[in-house]
Structure formats: structure tokens, C-alpha cells
Amino acid sequence: MTTRAVLKPIALTAALVTLLAGCVTTQPSGPGDPQWQAPVPATLGASAVTGSATLAASTDATPDWQSVVLDTRLRQTIALALTQNRDLRVALRNIDAARAAVSSATADRLPTLKASAGTTTSKSADDLSSSGQGGVSRQHNASLGISAWEIDLWGRLARLDEAAQAKLLASEATARSVQATLIAETATAWLTLAADQQSLALDEETLASQQRTLALSTQQKALGAISALDLAAVQAAAQTARLNAATARSQVAQDLNALRLLLGTEPPADLLPPTGPTALDQTAQATALLGVPADLPSSVLLRRPDVMAAEFTLQANDANVAAARAALFPTVSLTATAGTASTALSGLFAAGNGTWSVAPALSLPIFDWGSRQAAIDTARANQQAQLATYEKTLQTAFQEVADALAVRAQLDERLDAQTRQVQAYAQALKLTEARRALGADSALTVLDAQRSYWSARQSLISLKLAEQSNRLTLFKALGGS
């Protein structure tokens, strides 16, 4: 990984103004950081994506995790999480609810046709009859009609329909974001379990070694070969190893609990990572390292599901502002019926018995104590809040990519240095033990060498885990691709 590749995402922030201007209905202003107002570099301007059409075209993209996850067991574990995880189920159900809301908003724009049929029977009073004798009369009717259909002259219902559709797209993007996060978190939890199992194996190996040293030192103290101080130091080291082993067992149990929560079920034993002193080493190629080109365009972050969800939500708020503004204008509605009526059921559909009525209505808001204006103010406030959220989402996206690449740039060197440190401490321990056998060094010197060696090995395990986790972080930061 070159320095250029590491610094590129940071420089990409200069293109944010261009991206924002092309991708949202409301052009956001800079959030206050001077670098957001910097001119777009020529190398980025040519590759920057503008226009919501390009963004909308990428909404079908799904996290390409199978090209990143190589270990068969880890793949099956992630597949299980994608079918059982409860957070993902919630996100998918939210899509269903948003889709239903779109159907409802679309239906509100169309007239509702109703059919009705009935019979009315009535008796008139004698005193009210011209003949002085009341009678019973019946009337049968059947009709089709439209009731209070709002004619959308000002686009209020159309804007509400657009808002519902944008919310549907936002919910779909959110589900993809949840999916990408779940993939990365499941893989990280699986690899963390492997690392902690290897740490546990190392702690148990250390404990066994310290217990053997303690038994030998006790015998030597009884023979007067070592001092009480040396024996006390060995005893303390043995208890420290015992404490570390117990802590490691607890951590492995917590790792399993975390994996259970992500999977939403009990992880099958045959899908768990291997155990033992080389557990993490056996999964060193569990994930692939993404190749990030040095000229990575800023437009790649438009594929991030969280950025897409924030933009669609902003578009929905734009539409809500327009709908609230349209509510200030008169509302025209239409009620119309057509049917037939007769005093005899047999003549209900006879010629000449047809009926119809048309009743247009105009409703003009005159004074509502500021209710409609308050609705506009609320919609605008929500729009501005979402605009800030969108800008923050983009800022976060740039930071996450830059951080992941910054860590990646030094990982190879850190791993090499840590590996050489473990080798050096192993050689130092071997020489110290040889000198101890010849009586040239004390037990305390051996204990110090052991602690340094075991600590270096634990650090190497942690660094290997960090290297694997960084691959997953980069996968997620780039939008799951």
C-alpha cells in the first residue's frame, strides 16, 4: 500500500461539494470545515459522479462479501447470520412497511370508486298527505360513485407519493447497510474468537510451564539451592499465569455469546474456528485484502448504503416541504354518482330511471391559526436536520476509509517487527535458561525473559487479529465492495 493510497481518501474530501451538488435536490452548504470548500482537483473532477440517476442505478448493489470471505466455515457462519439475525429481519420488515406506504400514497392520488345499492321504505302521516290518508312508499336505488376525490392541482399528493417512494429507497439502502455491517461484525466476531482461543492456549501453556517451574523451585528451596525470594517470585508468576488463563476462558465464553447474538441462534460446532496454539494462524487467509487503487475516485463512496439512505431520506424531506407548501392553496374535490332508482324493484333498470349527480367543491384555507404555516416550518426544520445528517454521513464515510487505509499502510511493517521481536525474545529466553542451568543467572532473570517472550506472543496474536479486522473494516467502509 503506497503513501498515495493512504492519503488519497483524505484528499477526496475536496470533491464533496461537487458530489453534494449533483446528488441531492437541496444543495447543502459546507458544514464549517474550510477544506470542504476547497476546489475539486482535476484528477477527481473527471471521475466524480453527478446526478441522482447514477445513484439510483446503483441501488440494486448488494455487499459483495463472498469475494472477500475465503474461509468456508466463516462463509457458512455469515450465511447463517444473514438468515437468522434479528436486526436484519427488522430492516427487511421496514422495507415491507415502506412499500405498503408507497402503495397507499399512490392510491390517494386516484379516485376511489364505490358501488352502493339500497331500498328505502317510509310511511307518510295522514295529516301531511293531500288526500288526508298516509301511505307506505318504497324506493330502490343502485349507483356507482366517486366520493370526495381531491384533484391534485398543486401537486400536494404527488409530492407525498414522491416522499413515500424516497423513504422506500432509504429503507432498502438501510437494509443493505445493516447487511454489510452484519457481515463485517460476524466475521470480526468469528476471528476474535479464533484469536482469543489462541490466547487461551498460550495462557494455558504458560500456566503449565509456570507450574512445572514452581514444583522444581520448591524442591530446590528445600535443598537450599535457591533463596526464599526466588521461590516467592516463581509463586507470583504462577499465580499470574493462573489469573491470565482464567481471564482468557471468560473472554472466550463472551466471544461465543457475541457470536450467538449476531447469528440469532446457536453456532454449529463444525463452523466454529479451530482451537489451539495456532488457531488464528490457521485462519490467516480467512479474508481477502481489497486492492484499493491509488487513484480511487471519491464517487465510490456514493455506493455506501448509509450514504444512499441519507440522501433518499433528504429527498423525502424535500418532497414533504413541497407538500406542506401546496397545502396553503385551495383544495378542489369532486363527488359524483351515476345509477338508477325506481319505486319498484322490477323497474330499477328500466329505461328513463337513470340518475346522476356531480358535486365539485372548493375548500380555501383562510384562517387556521398558523397551523399550515407551522406544518411548513416543521417540514423545513426536518429537511435542514436531515441535510446536516447527510453531510455528517459523508464526513464519516471519508474518515472511515482514510482511517482504514492509514492503519493498513503500516500493518505489514508492524507485523514484521512484532514477528522478529517474538523471535528475539525466544532466543533471549533460550540463552537465559541455559545460563540459569549453569548458575550464571538467577530465577528472576529467567522469569523476566519468560514474561517478555509470552507478552510478545500475545501482542503478535492481537496484531494478526487487527490485520484481519482491518480488511473487514475496509470492506465495510467502501460500501461492501
C-alpha positions in Angstrom: 0.0 0.0 0.0 1.6 3.3 -1.1 1.5 6.6 0.8 -0.5 8.0 -2.1 -3.2 5.4 -1.5 -3.4 6.2 2.2 -3.6 9.9 1.7 -6.0 9.8 -1.2 -9.3 9.4 0.7 -8.3 12.4 2.9 -7.7 14.5 -0.3 -11.0 13.2 -1.7 -12.9 15.4 0.8 -12.3 18.3 -1.6 -14.7 16.7 -4.1 -17.6 16.6 -1.6 -19.1 19.9 -2.7 -19.4 18.7 -6.3 -20.9 15.4 -5.2 -23.4 17.0 -2.9 -24.5 19.5 -5.6 -25.1 16.7 -8.1 -26.8 14.2 -5.9 -29.4 15.9 -3.8 -32.4 18.1 -4.5 -31.3 20.7 -1.9 -27.7 21.7 -2.4 -26.1 21.6 1.1 -23.7 24.2 2.3 -20.4 23.3 3.8 -20.5 22.2 7.5 -17.9 24.7 8.5 -14.6 22.9 7.9 -12.6 25.1 5.4 -11.4 22.0 3.5 -15.0 21.3 2.4 -14.9 24.5 0.3 -11.6 23.6 -1.5 -11.6 23.4 -5.3 -12.1 20.0 -6.8 -8.8 18.5 -8.1 -8.7 17.8 -11.8 -8.0 14.2 -11.3 -11.2 13.8 -9.3 -13.4 16.1 -11.3 -13.3 13.8 -14.3 -14.3 10.7 -12.3 -16.8 12.3 -9.9 -20.4 11.0 -10.2 -23.1 13.6 -10.6 -26.8 13.3 -10.7 -29.2 11.1 -8.8 -29.7 8.9 -11.8 -26.3 7.3 -11.3 -27.0 6.8 -7.6 -30.4 5.3 -8.2 -28.9 2.9 -10.7 -26.6 1.5 -8.0 -29.4 0.9 -5.5 -29.5 -2.8 -6.5 -25.9 -3.3 -5.4 -25.5 -5.8 -2.6 -22.5 -6.4 -0.4 -20.0 -8.5 -2.4 -18.9 -10.3 0.6 -18.2 -13.7 -0.9 -15.2 -12.3 -2.8 -13.8 -11.1 0.5 -14.5 -14.0 2.8 -12.5 -17.0 1.7 -12.7 -19.5 4.7 -15.5 -22.0 4.1 -16.6 -22.1 7.7 -16.7 -18.4 8.0 -18.7 -18.1 4.8 -21.3 -20.6 6.2 -21.3 -18.7 9.5 -22.1 -15.4 7.7 -24.7 -17.1 5.6 -26.4 -18.3 8.8 -26.3 -14.8 10.3 -27.9 -13.3 7.1 -30.9 -15.7 7.6 -31.2 -15.6 11.4 -30.1 -12.2 12.6 -32.9 -10.2 14.2 -31.6 -6.7 13.3 -31.6 -7.7 9.6 -35.1 -9.1 9.9 -36.3 -5.8 11.4 -34.7 -3.9 8.5 -36.4 -6.2 5.9 -39.8 -5.8 7.6 -39.3 -2.0 7.5 -38.9 -2.3 3.7 -42.3 -4.1 3.6 -43.9 -1.3 5.6 -42.3 1.4 3.4 -43.5 -0.5 0.3 -47.1 -0.5 1.7 -46.8 3.2 2.4 -45.9 3.8 -1.2 -49.0 1.8 -2.4 -51.2 3.9 0.0 -49.7 7.2 -1.2 -50.2 6.2 -4.8 -53.8 5.2 -4.2 -54.5 8.5 -2.5 -53.9 10.2 -5.9 -56.5 8.2 -7.7 -60.3 8.4 -7.4 -62.0 5.8 -5.2 -64.9 4.1 -7.0 -67.7 2.9 -4.7 -70.8 0.9 -5.5 -73.9 1.1 -3.5 -77.4 -0.4 -3.5 -80.3 0.0 -1.1 -84.0 0.2 -0.5 -85.8 2.9 1.4 -89.3 2.2 2.9 -91.2 5.0 4.5 -94.8 5.8 5.7 -96.2 9.3 5.5 -98.5 10.8 8.1 -102.2 11.2 7.4 -102.1 14.9 8.3 -99.3 15.5 5.9 -101.0 13.8 3.0 -103.1 15.8 0.5 -105.7 13.1 0.5 -105.8 13.0 4.3 -104.6 9.4 4.3 -101.0 8.5 4.6 -99.4 5.6 2.8 -96.3 3.4 2.6 -93.8 4.1 -0.2 -90.6 2.3 -1.3 -87.7 3.4 -3.3 -84.9 1.2 -4.7 -81.6 2.5 -6.0 -78.2 1.3 -7.2 -75.3 3.6 -8.1 -71.6 3.9 -8.7 -69.8 7.0 -7.4 -66.7 8.9 -6.6 -66.6 10.4 -3.1 -64.5 13.5 -2.3 -61.7 12.8 -4.8 -59.1 15.5 -4.4 -57.9 16.9 -7.8 -54.2 17.4 -7.2 -53.9 20.8 -8.9 -50.9 21.9 -6.8 -49.0 18.6 -6.6 -49.5 18.0 -2.9 -50.5 14.4 -3.3 -47.7 13.9 -5.9 -45.1 15.2 -3.5 -46.4 12.9 -0.8 -46.1 10.0 -3.2 -42.5 11.0 -4.0 -41.7 11.2 -0.3 -43.1 7.7 0.3 -41.1 6.3 -2.7 -37.9 8.0 -1.4 -38.5 6.5 2.1 -38.8 3.1 0.5 -35.5 3.5 -1.3 -34.0 4.7 2.0 -35.3 1.7 3.8 -33.8 -0.6 1.2 -30.4 1.2 1.5 -30.6 0.9 5.2 -31.2 -2.8 5.0 -28.1 -3.1 2.8 -26.2 -1.1 5.3 -27.4 -3.4 8.1 -26.4 -6.4 5.9 -22.9 -5.0 5.3 -22.4 -4.2 9.0 -23.7 -7.7 9.9 -21.2 -9.4 7.6 -18.3 -7.4 8.9 -19.3 -7.8 12.6 -19.9 -11.6 12.2 -16.6 -12.1 10.5 -14.8 -10.0 13.1 -16.5 -11.8 16.0 -15.5 -15.2 14.4 -11.9 -14.1 14.0 -11.9 -12.6 17.5 -13.0 -15.9 18.9 -10.1 -17.6 17.0 -7.6 -15.1 18.4 -8.9 -15.4 22.0 -8.8 -19.2 21.7 -5.2 -19.0 20.6 -4.5 -16.6 23.5 -6.2 -19.1 25.9 -4.0 -21.8 24.5 -0.9 -19.6 25.1 -2.1 -18.8 28.6 -2.6 -22.4 29.5 0.8 -23.3 28.0 2.3 -20.5 30.2 0.4 -21.8 33.3 1.6 -25.3 32.8 5.2 -24.1 32.4 5.0 -21.9 35.5 3.5 -24.8 37.5 6.4 -27.0 36.5 8.9 -24.3 37.4 7.2 -23.8 40.7 7.4 -27.5 41.5 11.1 -27.6 40.6 11.8 -24.4 42.6 10.0 -25.7 45.7 12.4 -28.7 45.6 15.4 -26.5 45.1 14.4 -24.3 48.0 14.1 -27.4 50.2 17.6 -28.3 49.2 18.9 -24.7 49.8 19.7 -24.3 46.1 17.6 -21.1 45.7 16.6 -18.3 48.1 13.1 -17.6 49.5 13.0 -14.5 47.3 13.4 -16.6 44.2 10.7 -19.0 45.3 8.3 -16.1 46.1 8.9 -14.7 42.6 8.2 -18.1 41.0 5.0 -18.4 43.1 3.8 -14.9 42.0 4.5 -15.7 38.3 2.5 -19.0 38.6 -0.5 -17.2 40.1 -0.3 -14.5 37.4 -0.4 -17.2 34.8 -3.4 -18.8 36.5 -5.2 -15.5 36.6 -4.5 -14.8 32.9 -5.8 -18.3 31.9 -9.0 -17.8 33.9 -9.5 -14.4 32.3 -8.9 -15.9 28.8 -11.5 -18.6 29.4 -14.0 -15.9 30.4 -13.2 -13.9 27.3 -13.7 -16.9 25.0 -17.1 -17.5 26.6 -18.0 -13.9 26.0 -16.9 -14.2 22.4 -19.2 -17.2 21.9 -22.1 -15.2 23.4 -21.4 -12.3 21.0 -21.4 -14.7 18.1 -24.7 -16.2 19.2 -26.3 -12.8 19.3 -25.1 -12.0 15.8 -26.2 -15.3 14.4 -29.5 -15.3 16.2 -29.0 -19.0 17.0 -26.5 -21.4 18.5 -23.4 -21.5 16.2 -22.9 -25.1 14.9 -19.7 -26.6 16.3 -18.4 -27.5 12.9 -18.5 -23.8 11.9 -16.5 -22.5 14.8 -12.9 -21.5 14.3 -10.2 -24.0 15.2 -8.7 -24.1 18.7 -5.2 -24.5 20.0 -1.9 -22.6 19.9 -2.2 -21.9 16.1 -6.0 -21.1 16.0 -5.6 -17.7 14.4 -2.7 -18.7 12.2 -4.9 -21.3 10.6 -7.4 -18.6 9.7 -4.8 -16.1 8.5 -6.3 -16.3 4.9 -9.9 -16.2 6.1 -10.5 -12.9 4.4 -9.0 -11.3 1.2 -7.3 -8.0 1.2 -9.1 -5.5 -1.0 -7.0 -3.9 -3.7 -7.5 -0.2 -3.4 -6.1 1.7 -6.4 -4.1 4.9 -5.8 -6.4 7.0 -7.9 -9.6 5.8 -6.1 -12.4 8.3 -7.1 -14.5 9.9 -4.5 -17.6 8.7 -6.2 -17.0 5.2 -4.8 -18.5 6.4 -1.5 -21.8 7.1 -3.2 -22.2 3.3 -3.2 -22.2 3.2 0.6 -25.6 2.1 1.7 -25.7 4.6 4.6 -24.9 7.5 2.3 -27.6 6.4 -0.1 -30.1 6.0 2.7 -29.2 9.5 4.0 -29.7 11.0 0.5 -33.0 9.3 -0.1 -34.2 10.5 3.3 -33.2 14.0 2.4 -35.2 13.7 -0.9 -38.2 12.6 1.1 -37.9 15.6 3.3 -37.6 17.9 0.3 -40.9 16.4 -1.0 -42.6 16.9 2.4 -41.7 20.6 2.3 -43.3 20.9 -1.2 -46.4 19.0 0.0 -46.7 21.3 3.1 -46.4 24.4 0.9 -49.0 23.1 -1.5 -51.5 22.7 1.4 -51.7 26.5 1.5 -53.6 26.6 -1.8 -57.3 25.8 -2.3 -58.3 22.2 -2.4 -60.6 21.1 -5.2 -62.5 17.9 -4.6 -65.1 16.1 -6.7 -68.0 13.9 -5.7 -70.0 12.2 -8.5 -72.5 9.4 -8.7 -74.4 7.7 -11.5 -77.0 5.0 -11.1 -80.7 4.2 -11.3 -83.7 4.4 -9.0 -87.3 3.1 -9.0 -90.2 2.6 -6.7 -90.5 -0.9 -7.9 -87.6 -3.4 -7.8 -88.6 -4.7 -11.2 -88.2 -1.2 -12.8 -84.9 -0.5 -11.2 -83.0 -0.9 -14.5 -85.9 0.2 -16.8 -85.4 3.0 -19.4 -85.7 6.5 -18.0 -84.9 5.6 -14.4 -81.2 6.6 -14.6 -79.9 9.2 -12.1 -76.6 11.1 -11.8 -75.1 13.9 -9.8 -71.9 15.9 -9.8 -70.8 17.9 -6.8 -67.4 19.7 -7.2 -66.2 21.5 -4.0 -63.6 24.2 -3.4 -62.0 24.5 0.0 -59.9 27.6 0.6 -57.9 28.0 3.8 -58.5 31.5 5.2 -57.5 31.5 8.8 -56.3 28.4 10.7 -54.3 30.0 13.5 -51.0 29.3 11.7 -51.5 25.5 11.5 -50.4 25.2 7.9 -47.5 27.5 8.2 -46.4 25.5 11.2 -46.5 22.4 9.1 -44.2 24.1 6.6 -41.8 25.2 9.3 -41.7 21.7 10.7 -41.0 20.2 7.3 -38.3 22.7 6.6 -36.7 22.1 10.0 -36.7 18.3 9.4 -35.2 18.9 5.9 -32.4 21.0 7.4 -31.7 18.4 10.1 -31.5 15.7 7.5 -29.2 17.8 5.4 -26.8 18.0 8.4 -27.2 14.3 8.8 -26.3 13.7 5.2 -23.2 15.9 5.4 -22.1 14.1 8.6 -22.7 10.8 6.9 -20.4 11.8 4.1 -17.8 13.1 6.5 -17.9 9.9 8.4 -17.5 7.9 5.2 -14.4 9.7 4.2 -12.9 9.4 7.7 -13.6 5.7 7.9 -11.9 5.0 4.6 -8.9 7.2 5.4 -8.5 5.6 8.9 -8.7 2.1 7.5 -6.1 2.8 4.8 -3.9 4.6 7.3 -3.9 1.5 9.5 -3.4 -0.7 6.5 -0.3 1.2 5.4 1.7 0.3 8.5 0.3 -3.2 9.3 2.8 -5.1 7.2 5.7 -3.3 8.9 4.2 -3.8 12.3 3.6 -7.5 11.8 7.2 -8.0 10.6 8.6 -6.1 13.5 6.4 -8.0 16.0 7.3 -11.3 14.5 11.0 -10.5 14.7 10.5 -9.3 18.3 9.0 -12.7 19.2 11.9 -14.5 17.6 14.4 -12.3 19.5 12.7 -12.8 22.9 12.5 -16.6 22.2 16.3 -16.6 21.6 16.9 -14.5 24.7 14.8 -16.9 26.8 16.7 -19.9 25.5 20.0 -18.3 26.3 18.8 -17.2 29.8 17.6 -20.7 30.6 21.0 -22.1 29.5 22.8 -19.6 31.7 20.4 -20.4 34.6 21.3 -24.1 34.2 25.0 -23.1 34.6 24.2 -21.0 37.6 25.1 -17.7 35.8 21.6 -16.2 36.1 19.0 -16.2 38.8 15.4 -17.4 38.6 14.3 -13.8 38.5 16.2 -13.3 35.3 14.5 -16.3 33.7 11.1 -15.1 34.8 11.7 -11.7 33.2 12.7 -13.3 30.0 9.6 -15.6 30.1 7.3 -12.6 30.7 8.8 -10.7 27.8 8.5 -13.7 25.4 4.9 -14.5 26.3 3.9 -10.8 26.2 5.4 -10.5 22.7 3.5 -13.6 21.6 0.2 -12.2 22.9 0.9 -8.9 21.1 1.5 -10.8 17.9 -1.8 -12.6 18.2 -3.6 -9.2 18.8 -1.8 -7.7 15.8 -2.7 -10.6 13.5 -6.4 -10.1 14.6 -6.1 -6.4 13.9 -4.8 -7.1 10.4 -7.7 -9.4 9.6 -10.2 -6.9 11.2 -8.7 -4.1 9.1 -9.6 -6.0 5.9 -13.2 -6.2 7.1 -13.3 -2.6 8.1 -12.0 -1.6 4.7 -14.7 -3.8 3.1 -17.4 -2.1 5.1 -16.0 1.5 4.7 -16.0 1.1 0.9 -19.7 0.2 0.9 -19.4 -3.6 0.9 -17.4 -3.9 -2.3 
